[in-house]
Amino acid sequence: MYIINDIVKVFEPIKTVLTQPNLTFSRLSYDTRKMHTGADSLFFALQGQQDGHRFVYEAYQKGVRNFIVSDLALNVENFQDANFIWVKNTLRALQSLVSLHRNSIQIPVIGITGSNGKTIVKEWLSQLLKGLKKVYQSPKSYNSQLGVALSLWDLTNDYDVALIEAGISTVDEMHYLEEMIRPSLGIFTSLGPAHREGFVSKEVKLAEKWNLFIRSKKIFVPSAQVLNEYLSNERIVSWGVSNTDILRVLAIHSYELYTQVHLSYRNYDFELSIPFIDKASIDNALTCVLVLLEIGVSIDIIRDRIALLKPLDMRLQLKMGKNNSSIIDDSYSNDLASLNIALDFLNQQNQYDKKKLILSDFEGEELTAKFLNKLHQVLSTVQLDEIILVGGRFKSMVFDFSRNIHVYESTEDLLSNLSQLNFKDSVVLIKGARKYKLETISRLLTEKSHETILQINLKSLEHNLKQYRSKIDSSVKMMAMVKAFSYGSGSYEVANILQFNNVDYLTVAFVDEGSELRRSGIKLPIMVLSPHESAIDDILEYNLEPEIYSVRILKVFVQYLKNKNINDYPVHIKLDTGMHRLGFMDNEIDELLLILKNQKEVRIKSVFSHLVGAGVESLKDFTAKQFLQFNSNADKINTALGYSFLKHICNTSGIVHHPEGHMDMVRLGIGLYGFDMNPKELTLEQVGVLKTTITQIKHIPKDETIGYDRKGLLTRDSIIATVKIGYADGYSRRFGNGVGEMEINGQLVQTVGNICMDMCMLDITDIEAKEGDEVIVFPDMALAAQNIGTIPYELLTGISSRVKRVYYYE
């Protein structure tokens, strides 16, 4: 607990209004969507893609009475029992408070940075130290300017050691993180290409990352990843193949499932087995070995524990469950911070009314009264219909809230009683420490499919949304296109994320798409493109807003509403300014106005049109003509009707290339999923990755043929892999006979012969691969589309519904 009056000076305030200076707080809040009770919170009005000052009233309604703000024009007269502190920068103020908190921490703090491997090294060190030390770690990949602050806020002296990640994307960022973390020991994992656009050279990038270690007593590094001038520093403790490395790699032998490493540590030779064969995992494991040796863990213990390391799936996954359910699988680790994050994600899901939690015991954590109180607070943030606890220690716990609670001694105990539990019509979060192996529960509750999946990164979708929001004014609304099954990426799963991120409108192509979203709990306004008159009943039942594109459909809709005695139903008027697909032409505007002025059944919510070539430089003059034509007709409608409505014309390309046309709202489509006509303006992330596996490998001699019609003639002795994807999955026959390329173990291979309905064949003669290996179907989706004369839209929307969608949130 902190008293607001005691910490005011930390913020170097510009102005204060302290009506209750002795109020206390224990939580830091910045997002009202994740806030359930704010009575013990200090709210920071952060300014990023959205202005946190817009949510001050909502935070106040949720109980917050302590606010850190920067907008001097903010009127606080209606918040008479609240404290307000004005600062220059609210994020820096938050970091200053966390730095103050860090002053109270006496335990060793290990700061981890690098281009890649930060989270893996952190998680593995935490695993390896379980039972030896009580370890605190930053949750998931919380390594940003905000993430580090939130991670450190929950750190107390109840732990033996803390592992904190630090990530940067440009210069002049690390010193803010260092001031908060102040690591007594430092780990540098690697120097790679990640975020290279933010640095002029790798030397500048390394120097910036190195700022994390200015107060560290020791810095653990792989010597091959650090420039020579850094290695001479007396604080460096390195591993590598050089005689100067403290931990020397004498030999490495890779086998099918593991790697045997011969090492020398301070002239003592030993061997150990690392249960991985890829270089990145071996490097990360050796970094962990070096750290453990230097903090006094014995070689015997290290040898035993390293051999048991497992690959980490750091992604919280959303899967389709059996019996009409959704399964959130977050079963790789368990601590209060990551549990809180997972519960936030659970709370975003609206597709089913019931929310349930399967939670394991907290490995390595003493169930003290203090810890149990925190656990109770975290569990109280979500309205859970049922809690299933796994672990004998839970049996002695007393919960003072009325929930349907079951306690099982072990995962095996839960498995034997699983049939007695009902997960129908529920969203189920499975959260557990690795030793409890709750992934077995997840597999039993999840719908099965063949081994071709479309992995969809919901965090990347959020990232792309933020990228486009950075291009529009805060007053401009955002409409997100989720038609065609969200460009192949899913329906309610994507819509839930968009709703959580406060987009203003969703758009679907057909009424049944909109009705499905409504049945899944989506409450945002939904515009329906090209509605059919036979579906008007559903439009009204599910509160959908139709696009009106012709006199005929307008008359039908107005008459239907008149028969139902309904007035002022929201509609969207589509104008044709050059696409010549749907919409009112110039010569139809007068007839449109005549109908609109003589009825009261519909009210225009927006008037819009569609750009023909917003991203094409040669069509710039035509686009300008579209703007003029649209504004002229929209103004004519506005004048005739005497009331205002939203105007919008910019699609994905228009958002970037034509800021003059943003008007009241923009429509984000394919860009949301990571594709744009000219991506140089933005840093987009591909949301969906289509993956399959190798089913069988065959050695086929020269002059044999592969596949139907003997199209795949071999010109050499070849190794052929059959993979589980074909044209029924959406992998076009046009990709056959070497046109298509897939990626196996980081290497590109080509198709051989014609594409079959359910499978296709690849030439893997020149690479190392085995049956069961993962295959990335489109290593470069834009290039793949280009190679068959189409666009990424077609590839995305063409992925069959039988391909299982697996959603994850990093």
VEXTIRO-984383 format. One line per 3 residues: number of its first residue (from 1); their letters; for each residue x negated, y, z negated of C-alpha. Coordinates in pm, whole numbers, plus 50000, padded with zeros to 5 digits. Layout:
BEGIN
NUM = A = X/Y/Z; ... .
This chain:
BEGIN
1 = MYI = 50000/50000/50000; 49885/50352/50084; 50040/50677/49961 .
4 = IND = 50096/50921/50245; 49970/51220/50049; 49644/51042/49965 .
7 = IVK = 49542/50987/50324; 49657/51309/50496; 49304/51448/50521 .
10 = VFE = 49188/51142/50717; 49396/51258/51013; 49256/51615/51020 .
13 = PIK = 49614/51740/51059; 49717/52040/51264; 50040/52075/51067 .
16 = TVL = 50231/51880/50801; 50585/51856/50667; 50578/51635/50358 .
19 = TQP = 50921/51616/50201; 50829/51301/50005; 50450/51312/49966 .
22 = NLT = 50440/51009/49732; 50603/50769/49977; 50404/50451/50037 .
25 = FSR = 50353/50240/50349; 50188/49907/50427; 50261/49859/50797 .
28 = LSY = 50148/50043/51109; 50424/50080/51368; 50424/50219/51719 .
31 = DTR = 50691/50018/51903; 51053/50038/51790; 51139/49730/51997 .
34 = KMH = 50929/49521/51758; 51050/49699/51447; 51313/49533/51232 .
37 = TGA = 51284/49732/50913; 51078/50046/50895; 51101/50135/50528 .
40 = DSL = 50738/50040/50461; 50600/50162/50797; 50390/50453/50915 .
43 = FFA = 50503/50528/51271; 50256/50658/51529; 50409/50831/51832 .
46 = LQG = 50153/50701/52082; 50138/50856/52427; 50062/50614/52708 .
49 = QQD = 50288/50491/52987; 50573/50605/52763; 50584/50891/52517 .
52 = GHR = 50631/50760/52164; 50797/51086/52061; 51105/50971/52254 .
55 = FVY = 51152/50696/51995; 51112/50895/51674; 51487/50905/51616 .
58 = EAY = 51519/50528/51675; 51235/50465/51429; 51408/50691/51176 .
61 = QKG = 51733/50497/51223; 51541/50179/51142; 51421/50320/50811 .
64 = VRN = 51087/50487/50893; 51015/50795/50684; 50646/50850/50760 .
67 = FIV = 50550/50977/51106; 50226/51070/51283; 50304/51287/51587 .
70 = SDL = 50126/51522/51826; 50407/51712/52002; 50418/52052/51833 .
73 = ALN = 50756/52119/51996; 50913/51824/51813; 51210/51946/51609 .
76 = VEN = 51223/51768/51272; 51507/51963/51111; 51737/51661/51127 .
79 = FQD = 51482/51440/50945; 51497/51616/50612; 51384/51321/50399 .
82 = ANF = 51091/51225/50624; 50721/51307/50628; 50563/51437/50950 .
85 = IWV = 50193/51486/51019; 50092/51654/51346; 49756/51553/51490 .
88 = KNT = 49563/51617/51810; 49569/51252/51924; 49792/50989/51760 .
91 = LRA = 49584/50690/51876; 49266/50842/51733; 49456/50919/51412 .
94 = LQS = 49557/50553/51385; 49196/50449/51439; 49080/50692/51170 .
97 = LVS = 49320/50536/50922; 49198/50187/51010; 48839/50305/50962 .
100 = LHR = 48936/50419/50614; 49086/50076/50549; 48769/49912/50681 .
103 = NSI = 48573/50095/50407; 48746/49875/50150; 48636/49550/50320 .
106 = QIP = 48327/49390/50167; 48317/49055/50351; 48093/48994/50657 .
109 = VIG = 48255/49105/50981; 48136/48951/51309; 48202/49167/51614 .
112 = ITG = 48232/48987/51949; 48206/49151/52291; 48107/49064/52646 .
115 = SNG = 48264/49038/52990; 48400/48684/52946; 48430/48428/52668 .
118 = KTI = 48511/48662/52378; 48838/48496/52283; 48706/48142/52338 .
121 = VKE = 48399/48201/52119; 48616/48359/51850; 48868/48074/51851 .
124 = WLS = 48602/47803/51858; 48407/47961/51573; 48727/47975/51373 .
127 = QLL = 48789/47605/51443; 48431/47508/51362; 48432/47697/51032 .
130 = KGL = 48768/47561/50910; 48724/47410/50565; 48377/47564/50528 .
133 = KKV = 48485/47924/50506; 48814/48109/50490; 48818/48281/50829 .
136 = YQS = 49016/48584/50944; 49034/48640/51318; 49191/48898/51545 .
139 = PKS = 49502/48741/51702; 49499/48618/52062; 49318/48874/52282 .
142 = YNS = 49377/49179/52063; 49056/49357/52164; 49170/49693/52301 .
145 = QLG = 49165/50037/52141; 49504/49964/51986; 49462/49587/51947 .
148 = VAL = 49144/49615/51739; 49311/49865/51507; 49611/49640/51452 .
151 = SLW = 49383/49339/51395; 49177/49511/51128; 49475/49653/50942 .
154 = DLT = 49569/49305/50814; 49213/49220/50705; 49160/49184/50330 .
157 = NDY = 48881/49071/50100; 49065/48743/50043; 48864/48595/50333 .
160 = DVA = 48500/48484/50355; 48434/48613/50706; 48616/48802/50983 .
163 = LIE = 48588/48747/51359; 48693/49055/51558; 48695/49092/51937 .
166 = AGI = 48610/49419/52111; 48690/49479/52477; 48637/49789/52689 .
169 = STV = 48716/49881/53049; 48515/50201/53094; 48247/50420/52936 .
172 = DEM = 48290/50616/52611; 48525/50359/52458; 48309/50132/52245 .
175 = HYL = 48210/50387/51984; 48575/50411/51874; 48589/50034/51830 .
178 = EEM = 48253/50024/51652; 48364/50286/51402; 48655/50062/51307 .
181 = IRP = 48487/49719/51320; 48138/49808/51192; 48018/49450/51245 .
184 = SLG = 47747/49326/51013; 47675/49055/51273; 47729/49082/51648 .
187 = IFT = 47789/48834/51931; 47739/48918/52297; 47888/48646/52519 .
190 = SLG = 47818/48738/52882; 47768/49015/53135; 48001/48951/53428 .
193 = PAH = 48220/49129/53686; 48526/49186/53465; 48625/49558/53457 .
196 = REG = 48328/49647/53679; 48536/49923/53843; 48502/50120/53519 .
199 = FVS = 48120/50130/53527; 47872/50260/53785; 47631/49971/53725 .
202 = KEV = 47582/49659/53515; 47314/49846/53318; 47566/50114/53219 .
205 = KLA = 47820/49844/53135; 47576/49654/52911; 47467/49974/52736 .
208 = EKW = 47826/50065/52661; 47908/49719/52523; 47587/49724/52319 .
211 = NLF = 47720/50024/52126; 47922/49777/51921; 47602/49661/51751 .
214 = IRS = 47444/49986/51632; 47489/49881/51266; 47464/49502/51307 .
217 = KKI = 47184/49322/51124; 47171/49040/51381; 47292/49013/51741 .
220 = FVP = 47351/48665/51885; 47307/48644/52262; 47244/48404/52551 .
223 = SAQ = 46911/48543/52672; 47002/48487/53037; 47293/48731/52999 .
226 = VLN = 47094/49025/52862; 46844/49254/53036; 46483/49202/52924 .
229 = EYL = 46449/49539/52753; 46720/49439/52505; 46560/49106/52415 .
232 = SNE = 46259/49273/52252; 46480/49417/51978; 46392/49253/51646 .
235 = RIV = 46762/49207/51562; 46814/48977/51863; 46873/48607/51794 .
238 = SWG = 46897/48431/52130; 46953/48092/52289; 46828/47986/52629 .
241 = VSN = 46543/47807/52807; 46267/48054/52718; 45996/47990/52457 .
244 = TDI = 46105/48310/52286; 46461/48186/52226; 46539/48086/51867 .
247 = LRV = 46764/47808/51998; 46595/47650/52301; 46772/47434/52557 .
250 = LAI = 46525/47157/52642; 46749/46947/52864; 47110/46918/52978 .
253 = HSY = 47270/46600/53110; 47627/46614/53237; 47850/46309/53244 .
256 = ELY = 48209/46264/53359; 48374/46393/53041; 48099/46553/52832 .
259 = TQV = 47754/46713/52836; 47456/46593/52632; 47230/46880/52528 .
262 = HLS = 46877/46845/52388; 46798/47149/52172; 46523/47291/51956 .
265 = YRN = 46608/47528/51671; 46313/47697/51505; 46095/47404/51621 .
268 = YDF = 46336/47134/51501; 46458/46915/51788; 46806/46759/51793 .
271 = ELS = 47080/46651/52034; 47450/46705/52045; 47744/46627/52274 .
274 = IPF = 47963/46906/52408; 48302/46773/52530; 48296/46986/52847 .
277 = IDK = 48110/46981/53177; 48173/47332/53313; 47899/47591/53263 .
280 = ASI = 48118/47855/53097; 48233/47616/52825; 47880/47488/52764 .
283 = DNA = 47749/47845/52733; 48025/47944/52491; 47970/47630/52283 .
286 = LTC = 47595/47700/52258; 47667/48054/52143; 47881/47906/51867 .
289 = VLV = 47604/47658/51775; 47353/47942/51740; 47585/48145/51514 .
292 = LLE = 47662/47845/51293; 47293/47762/51253; 47209/48119/51160 .
295 = IGV = 47477/48141/50892; 47359/47819/50731; 47581/47541/50865 .
298 = SID = 47392/47213/50883; 47306/47047/51212; 47494/46731/51110 .
301 = IIR = 47815/46924/51049; 47770/47117/51374; 47710/46796/51569 .
304 = DRI = 48027/46636/51432; 48248/46940/51484; 48123/47045/51829 .
307 = ALL = 48204/46697/51960; 48568/46751/51858; 48618/47086/52032 .
310 = KPL = 48912/47097/52270; 48986/47334/52557; 49199/47624/52444 .
313 = DMR = 49518/47723/52612; 49537/48078/52481; 49868/48137/52648 .
316 = LQL = 50203/48145/52480; 50416/47946/52728; 50787/47969/52800 .
319 = KMG = 50925/47642/52944; 51261/47508/53052; 51382/47272/52781 .
322 = KNN = 51617/46978/52782; 51987/47017/52693; 52014/47376/52813 .
325 = SSI = 51733/47523/52604; 51412/47725/52634; 51090/47615/52467 .
328 = IDD = 50820/47865/52364; 50500/47664/52320; 50239/47839/52105 .
331 = SYS = 50099/47529/51938; 49724/47587/51960; 49675/47789/51641 .
334 = NDL = 49861/47931/51344; 49803/48240/51137; 50031/48519/51023 .
337 = ASL = 49917/48768/51287; 49972/48535/51583; 50297/48409/51428 .
340 = NIA = 50421/48767/51420; 50335/48807/51791; 50510/48482/51879 .
343 = LDF = 50822/48582/51683; 50829/48913/51872; 50831/48716/52197 .
346 = LNQ = 51106/48489/52063; 51309/48795/51975; 51288/48916/52337 .
349 = QNQ = 51464/48604/52465; 51836/48654/52516; 51930/48359/52737 .
352 = YDK = 52073/48163/52443; 52239/48284/52126; 52054/48052/51887 .
355 = KKL = 51690/48102/51791; 51497/47826/51614; 51142/47786/51482 .
358 = ILS = 50923/47479/51442; 50630/47585/51223; 50335/47387/51092 .
361 = DFE = 50143/47446/50771; 49861/47699/50785; 49535/47506/50811 .
364 = GEE = 49265/47638/50578; 49501/47886/50408; 49582/47876/50038 .
367 = LTA = 49956/47906/49987; 49923/48172/49718; 50217/48381/49605 .
370 = KFL = 50070/48675/49800; 50044/48471/50120; 50393/48324/50082 .
373 = NKL = 50536/48672/50032; 50374/48783/50358; 50505/48471/50532 .
376 = HQV = 50853/48544/50405; 50828/48902/50539; 50714/48780/50882 .
379 = LST = 50992/48519/50907; 51246/48783/50808; 51170/48986/51123 .
382 = VQL = 51380/48753/51341; 51731/48622/51287; 51648/48251/51292 .
385 = DEI = 51931/47999/51299; 51709/47711/51195; 51355/47667/51060 .
388 = ILV = 51175/47333/51084; 50861/47323/50868; 50588/47062/50915 .
391 = GGR = 50345/46995/50629; 50368/46844/50283; 50276/47166/50107 .
394 = FKS = 50593/47333/50233; 50801/47101/50014; 50710/47297/49702 .
397 = MVF = 50804/47631/49859; 51123/47814/49770; 51277/48038/50037 .
400 = DFS = 51517/48301/49910; 51696/48358/50239; 51991/48160/50365 .
403 = RNI = 51863/47970/50667; 51909/47614/50779; 51567/47481/50672 .
406 = HVY = 51418/47134/50720; 51081/47025/50582; 50885/46730/50718 .
409 = EST = 50574/46578/50567; 50391/46548/50899; 50431/46571/51276 .
412 = EDL = 50490/46195/51281; 50769/46242/51026; 50927/46510/51247 .
415 = LSN = 50893/46289/51556; 51078/46003/51387; 51363/46238/51295 .
418 = LSQ = 51367/46450/51611; 51684/46288/51748; 51875/46416/51443 .
421 = LNF = 51799/46778/51530; 52005/46973/51783; 51825/47221/52011 .
424 = KDS = 52107/47259/52264; 52178/47618/52376; 51875/47743/52180 .
427 = VVL = 51544/47919/52226; 51289/47719/52026; 50950/47857/51921 .
430 = IKG = 50692/47586/51845; 50407/47739/51646; 50141/47534/51476 .
433 = ARK = 49781/47477/51383; 49595/47253/51627; 49551/46964/51383 .
436 = YKL = 49929/46914/51369; 49944/46842/51746; 50284/47006/51789 .
439 = ETI = 50227/46999/52165; 50369/46645/52143; 50697/46798/52024 .
442 = SRL = 50685/47048/52310; 50641/46771/52566; 50940/46581/52430 .
445 = LTE = 51167/46886/52434; 51061/47012/52778; 51216/46915/53111 .
448 = KSH = 50986/46691/53315; 50880/46769/53672; 50631/46653/53928 .
451 = ETI = 50286/46798/53881; 50326/47099/54107; 50396/47414/53906 .
454 = LQI = 50413/47788/53951; 50237/47953/53657; 50378/48300/53591 .
457 = NLK = 50184/48543/53376; 50438/48770/53207; 50157/48985/53067 .
460 = SLE = 50040/49056/53423; 50395/49153/53514; 50392/49404/53227 .
463 = HNL = 50052/49528/53344; 50178/49589/53699; 50484/49770/53566 .
466 = KQY = 50257/50002/53368; 50041/50063/53675; 50339/50191/53874 .
469 = RSK = 50478/50384/53581; 50149/50572/53568; 50233/50705/53916 .
472 = IDS = 50570/50856/53826; 50678/51138/53598; 50829/51037/53264 .
475 = SVK = 51163/51183/53378; 51182/50948/53679; 51378/50628/53616 .
478 = MMA = 51251/50283/53713; 51465/50027/53895; 51309/49679/53916 .
481 = MVK = 51399/49438/54193; 51470/49086/54068; 51649/48963/54378 .
484 = AFS = 51563/48629/54540; 51492/48466/54203; 51257/48758/54118 .
487 = YGS = 51059/48700/54439; 51030/48334/54344; 50911/48407/53990 .
490 = GSY = 51227/48329/53795; 51543/48502/53680; 51614/48566/53313 .
493 = EVA = 51251/48501/53214; 51137/48800/53420; 51447/49007/53342 .
496 = NIL = 51392/48963/52966; 51042/49109/52995; 51167/49400/53207 .
499 = QFN = 51450/49470/52963; 51204/49464/52673; 50984/49711/52862 .
502 = NVD = 51271/49956/52904; 51320/49961/53278; 51636/50153/53360 .
505 = YLT = 51797/49928/53621; 51772/49580/53768; 51867/49496/54125 .
508 = VAF = 51981/49160/54264; 52081/49059/54615; 52398/48866/54535 .
511 = VDE = 52665/48864/54269; 52580/48516/54140; 52224/48632/54063 .
514 = GSE = 52367/48916/53854; 52620/48695/53676; 52341/48451/53581 .
517 = LRR = 52144/48736/53423; 52449/48849/53227; 52509/48495/53100 .
520 = SGI = 52143/48494/52991; 52188/48801/52771; 52061/49076/53003 .
523 = KLP = 52236/49401/52915; 52061/49643/53153; 52265/49800/53435 .
526 = IMV = 52247/49569/53737; 52297/49687/54095; 52409/49424/54346 .
529 = LSP = 52295/49460/54706; 52533/49351/54982; 52822/49229/54760 .
532 = HES = 53087/49021/54931; 53454/49102/54881; 53523/48745/54769 .
535 = AID = 53302/48805/54463; 53469/49122/54333; 53623/48932/54040 .
538 = DIL = 53275/48842/53916; 53148/49195/53971; 53401/49323/53720 .
541 = EYN = 53379/49026/53484; 53003/49063/53448; 52991/49444/53461 .
544 = LEP = 52781/49459/53777; 52746/49770/53993; 52791/49711/54367 .
547 = EIY = 52609/49872/54655; 52867/50025/54888; 52729/50030/55241 .
550 = SVR = 53033/50059/55471; 53380/50208/55495; 53527/49859/55505 .
553 = ILK = 53371/49739/55180; 53455/50071/55010; 53823/50043/55101 .
556 = VFV = 53839/49682/54985; 53676/49766/54653; 53889/50075/54587 .
559 = QYL = 54209/49884/54662; 54105/49601/54429; 54038/49847/54146 .
562 = KNK = 54368/50024/54213; 54554/49694/54181; 54378/49638/53848 .
565 = NIN = 54445/49997/53734; 54071/50060/53683; 53917/50405/53727 .
568 = DYP = 53561/50545/53748; 53392/50212/53819; 53021/50274/53891 .
571 = VHI = 52903/50216/54249; 52591/50295/54451; 52621/50448/54797 .
574 = KLD = 52370/50322/55056; 52274/50563/55335; 52108/50445/55657 .
577 = TGM = 51821/50681/55737; 51635/50463/55985; 51617/50102/55864 .
580 = HRL = 51943/50027/56049; 52018/49727/55833; 52297/49836/55595 .
583 = GFM = 52430/50175/55498; 52636/50474/55612; 52517/50647/55928 .
586 = DNE = 52525/51025/55962; 52847/51013/56165; 53021/50815/55888 .
589 = IDE = 52955/51059/55603; 53271/51265/55663; 53493/50954/55655 .
592 = LLL = 53310/50837/55342; 53378/51170/55170; 53742/51170/55274 .
595 = ILK = 53794/50836/55101; 53592/50930/54792; 53772/51263/54739 .
598 = NQK = 54114/51097/54754; 54059/50823/54500; 53972/50795/54130 .
601 = EVR = 53886/50427/54117; 53510/50455/54178; 53247/50700/54060 .
604 = IKS = 52910/50726/54229; 52624/50627/54001; 52358/50675/54267 .
607 = VFS = 52304/50751/54633; 52005/50583/54792; 51833/50476/55109 .
610 = HLV = 51539/50259/55213; 51207/50363/55363; 51102/50188/55683 .
613 = GAG = 50723/50219/55657; 50624/50396/55338; 50275/50243/55334 .
616 = VES = 50202/50291/55705; 50000/50604/55783; 50121/50621/56144 .
619 = LKD = 50483/50636/56020; 50423/50927/55784; 50618/51170/56004 .
622 = FTA = 50908/50925/56030; 50910/50887/55650; 50926/51266/55614 .
625 = KQF = 51220/51265/55855; 51391/51002/55639; 51347/51222/55330 .
628 = LQF = 51506/51522/55508; 51797/51318/55642; 51858/51154/55306 .
631 = NSN = 51846/51478/55105; 52078/51650/55350; 52346/51380/55325 .
634 = ADK = 52303/51330/54950; 52346/51705/54893; 52654/51701/55115 .
637 = INT = 52807/51425/54902; 52714/51606/54581; 52877/51931/54698 .
640 = ALG = 53192/51756/54815; 53246/51557/54496; 53132/51819/54246 .
643 = YSF = 52940/51590/54015; 52578/51474/54000; 52436/51127/54053 .
646 = LKH = 52095/50963/54077; 51905/50984/54406; 51643/50727/54504 .
649 = ICN = 51464/50620/54821; 51110/50512/54726; 51026/50142/54729 .
652 = TSG = 50699/49988/54604; 50484/50151/54873; 50672/50477/54844 .
655 = IVH = 50591/50503/54472; 50219/50523/54552; 50211/50694/54890 .
658 = HPE = 50499/50942/54864; 50519/51105/54521; 50718/51386/54686 .
661 = GHM = 51002/51137/54729; 51027/51000/54375; 51347/51199/54312 .
664 = DMV = 51550/51067/54013; 51453/50701/54034; 51217/50464/54219 .
667 = RLG = 51264/50097/54309; 50978/49862/54226; 50980/49534/54415 .
670 = IGL = 50690/49323/54538; 50437/49544/54358; 50573/49420/54028 .
673 = YGF = 50448/49075/54122; 50100/49195/54221; 50118/49283/54592 .
676 = DMN = 50111/49620/54764; 50045/49739/55119; 49750/49944/54991 .
679 = PKE = 49633/49818/54650; 49331/50052/54633; 49547/50305/54452 .
682 = LTL = 49621/50060/54170; 49468/49769/53980; 49731/49499/54024 .
685 = EQV = 49730/49146/53886; 49886/48852/54070; 50172/48730/53854 .
688 = GVL = 50228/48383/53998; 49973/48108/54068; 50092/47794/54248 .
691 = KTT = 49908/47483/54128; 49915/47113/54201; 49692/46808/54140 .
694 = ITQ = 49497/46549/54334; 49698/46226/54351; 49451/46006/54533 .
697 = IKH = 49105/46022/54693; 49004/45807/54991; 48683/45759/55189 .
700 = IPK = 48782/45759/55557; 48535/45687/55840; 48470/45907/56141 .
703 = DET = 48721/45896/56431; 49011/45795/56204; 49313/46028/56186 .
706 = IGY = 49502/46178/55893; 49877/46229/55866; 50175/46232/56101 .
709 = DRK = 50124/46227/56478; 49752/46157/56420; 49682/46532/56429 .
712 = GLL = 49400/46519/56174; 49113/46366/56375; 48798/46322/56167 .
715 = TRD = 48468/46412/56333; 48259/46271/56047; 48284/46023/55762 .
718 = SII = 48507/46211/55519; 48648/46217/55168; 49019/46297/55178 .
721 = ATV = 49231/46406/54882; 49610/46379/54881; 49778/46650/54674 .
724 = KIG = 50134/46678/54546; 50273/46962/54751; 50452/46971/55086 .
727 = YAD = 50695/47174/55291; 50985/47076/55060; 50797/47265/54788 .
730 = GYS = 50756/47571/55009; 50412/47494/55154; 50478/47568/55519 .
733 = RRF = 50391/47321/55796; 50207/47613/55957; 49930/47556/55699 .
736 = GNG = 49844/47218/55848; 49534/47118/56044; 49283/47341/55870 .
739 = VGE = 49487/47662/55862; 49557/47628/55490; 49288/47659/55225 .
742 = MEI = 49313/47548/54862; 49074/47577/54570; 48939/47284/54366 .
745 = NGQ = 48687/47343/54086; 48612/47690/54219; 48545/47576/54578 .
748 = LVQ = 48756/47618/54890; 48873/47320/55096; 49090/47296/55407 .
751 = TVG = 49399/47098/55495; 49370/46797/55725; 49651/46688/55956 .
754 = NIC = 50015/46791/55941; 50177/46898/55616; 50418/46629/55489 .
757 = MDM = 50746/46687/55306; 50610/46617/54957; 50233/46599/55003 .
760 = CML = 49943/46713/55215; 49581/46613/55260; 49259/46806/55200 .
763 = DIT = 48902/46750/55319; 48690/46740/55001; 48381/46585/55159 .
766 = DIE = 48154/46875/55059; 48263/46925/54699; 48278/46740/54367 .
769 = AKE = 48633/46639/54273; 48823/46353/54114; 49180/46230/54095 .
772 = GDE = 49387/46442/53857; 49187/46760/53920; 49381/47086/53936 .
775 = VIV = 49431/47247/54277; 49513/47614/54333; 49733/47621/54641 .
778 = FPD = 49692/47988/54737; 49349/48115/54620; 49426/48438/54812 .
781 = MAL = 49798/48468/54881; 49764/48780/55098; 49506/48607/55318 .
784 = AAQ = 49713/48288/55331; 50014/48486/55448; 49806/48664/55710 .
787 = NIG = 49672/48332/55842; 50022/48214/55934; 50145/48551/56054 .
790 = TIP = 50367/48644/55763; 50363/48845/55439; 50329/48744/55070 .
793 = YEL = 50706/48802/55024; 50779/48495/55236; 50531/48273/55053 .
796 = LTG = 50657/48380/54711; 51028/48350/54783; 50973/48028/54977 .
799 = ISS = 50844/47832/54676; 51109/47568/54617; 51326/47563/54307 .
802 = RVK = 51208/47207/54244; 50865/47350/54163; 50866/47397/53788 .
805 = RVY = 50806/47753/53667; 50580/47774/53363; 50577/48115/53198 .
808 = YYE = 50301/48231/52968; 50215/48547/52781; 49848/48603/52701 .
